[in-house]
Amino acid sequence: MVVRYAKVLLVLMIGIFSLLVGLDNIIDYGTNYAFVQHVMSMDTIFPNSTLTWRAITNPTLYHLGYALIIAGELLAGILCLFGARKLWHARTASAPAFNAAKDVAVAGLATGFALWFFGFMTVGGEWFQMWQSQTWNGQQAAFRFITCIGLVLLFLNQKDDELA
């Protein structure tokens, strides 16, 4: 049973983390809005870059991009919380029932992984060349989030053979 409790707890913690990040971005909107603005405008990358044609300088698109990030954070958090709740209710069920109860948690973890991997590493890091910025580079933080979420996703998806 300790493995099941660990799975519930880890999914719950990722859910709380994701919700906290999303809520912080709503409460302190301006701080990370500046981050999104600088990344999308590519104004702090290497001055000789030939990729600056990708830059976006429309504030409406900054707000839209930021809204999508916040929505992804909140969605990942909500799905993980509901997933943890579903796992909690199945904690004493048979192994097949517990394994079947992982679907919402997997959706939440996959949402968070996709947000920080695709959104920050791929779009921010490579498309907008965020890695070139000394000031506005969120790749290390994104990598920490991806690693934590990925490890929980792997652990959660180990088949549960315990009998209740």
C-alpha positions in Angstrom: 0.0 0.0 0.0 2.9 2.4 0.6 3.6 2.5 -3.2 0.0 3.5 -3.8 0.1 6.2 -1.2 3.4 7.5 -2.7 1.8 7.7 -6.1 -1.2 9.6 -4.8 1.0 12.0 -2.8 3.3 12.7 -5.7 0.5 13.4 -8.1 -1.1 15.7 -5.5 2.1 17.6 -4.9 2.5 18.2 -8.7 -1.1 19.4 -8.8 -0.5 21.8 -5.9 2.7 23.0 -7.5 1.1 23.6 -10.9 -1.9 25.4 -9.4 0.4 27.6 -7.3 2.4 28.6 -10.3 -0.7 29.4 -12.3 -2.3 31.4 -9.4 1.0 33.2 -8.8 1.0 34.3 -12.4 -2.5 35.6 -12.1 -1.8 37.4 -8.8 1.6 38.8 -9.9 0.7 39.1 -13.5 3.3 41.8 -14.5 6.4 39.9 -13.3 6.1 37.0 -15.7 4.3 39.0 -18.3 7.6 40.9 -18.7 9.3 37.5 -19.2 6.9 36.5 -21.9 7.3 39.9 -23.6 11.1 39.8 -23.7 11.2 36.2 -24.9 8.7 36.8 -27.7 10.2 40.1 -28.7 13.7 38.5 -28.8 15.1 41.8 -27.6 17.8 40.2 -25.4 19.2 37.5 -27.7 22.6 37.8 -29.5 22.5 41.0 -31.5 23.8 39.3 -34.7 21.2 36.5 -34.7 19.6 35.9 -38.1 16.6 34.4 -36.4 15.1 37.7 -35.1 12.5 37.6 -38.0 10.6 35.3 -35.6 10.2 38.1 -33.0 6.7 39.1 -32.1 6.2 42.7 -31.0 2.4 42.8 -30.6 1.3 43.2 -26.9 -2.0 41.5 -27.6 0.0 38.4 -28.6 2.1 38.6 -25.5 -1.1 38.6 -23.4 -2.5 35.7 -25.4 0.7 33.7 -25.1 0.8 34.4 -21.3 -2.9 33.5 -21.0 -2.2 30.1 -22.7 0.7 29.4 -20.3 -1.5 30.2 -17.3 -4.3 28.1 -18.6 -1.9 25.2 -19.1 -0.6 25.5 -15.6 -4.1 25.7 -14.1 -5.3 22.8 -16.2 -2.4 20.6 -15.3 -2.9 21.4 -11.6 -6.7 20.8 -11.7 -6.2 17.5 -13.5 -3.5 16.3 -11.1 -5.7 17.2 -8.1 -8.7 15.3 -9.5 -6.3 12.5 -10.5 -4.9 12.3 -7.0 -8.5 12.2 -5.6 -9.4 9.4 -8.1 -6.3 7.5 -7.1 -7.1 8.0 -3.4 -10.5 6.5 -3.8 -9.0 3.5 -5.7 -6.2 3.0 -3.2 -7.8 -0.1 -1.7 -9.2 -1.5 -5.0 -7.8 -4.4 -7.0 -4.6 -3.8 -9.0 -6.5 -3.5 -12.4 -8.9 -1.0 -10.8 -6.1 1.1 -9.3 -4.3 1.0 -12.7 -7.4 2.1 -14.5 -7.8 5.0 -12.0 -4.6 6.6 -13.2 -6.1 8.2 -16.4 -6.9 11.7 -15.0 -3.5 11.9 -13.2 -1.7 10.9 -16.4 -3.6 13.6 -18.3 -2.6 16.2 -15.7 1.1 15.1 -15.6 1.2 15.0 -19.4 -0.3 18.5 -19.7 2.3 19.9 -17.3 5.1 18.0 -19.1 3.8 19.3 -22.5 3.6 22.9 -21.2 7.1 23.1 -19.8 8.7 21.0 -22.5 7.0 22.2 -25.6 6.1 25.6 -24.4 9.3 26.6 -22.7 12.0 24.4 -24.1 10.8 24.2 -27.7 8.8 27.4 -28.4 10.6 29.7 -25.9 14.0 28.1 -26.0 14.4 27.2 -29.6 11.9 29.2 -31.6 12.4 32.4 -29.7 16.0 31.6 -28.9 15.5 32.2 -25.2 18.7 30.2 -24.5 20.7 33.2 -25.8 19.3 35.6 -23.2 21.4 36.3 -20.1 18.3 37.7 -18.3 15.2 36.1 -19.7 16.1 32.4 -20.0 13.7 30.1 -18.2 15.1 26.9 -19.5 16.8 25.7 -16.3 13.5 26.2 -14.3 11.5 24.5 -17.1 13.9 21.6 -17.1 13.5 21.2 -13.3 9.7 21.1 -13.8 10.0 18.6 -16.7 12.2 16.4 -14.7 10.0 16.3 -11.6 6.9 15.8 -13.6 8.5 13.2 -15.9 9.7 11.2 -12.9 6.3 11.2 -11.3 4.7 10.2 -14.6 7.1 7.2 -14.9 6.6 6.1 -11.3 2.8 6.5 -11.6 2.7 4.4 -14.7 4.5 1.4 -13.2 1.9 -1.3 -13.0 0.5 -1.8 -9.6 0.5 -5.5 -8.7 -0.6 -5.1 -5.1 -3.7 -6.8 -4.0 -5.9 -4.7 -1.7 
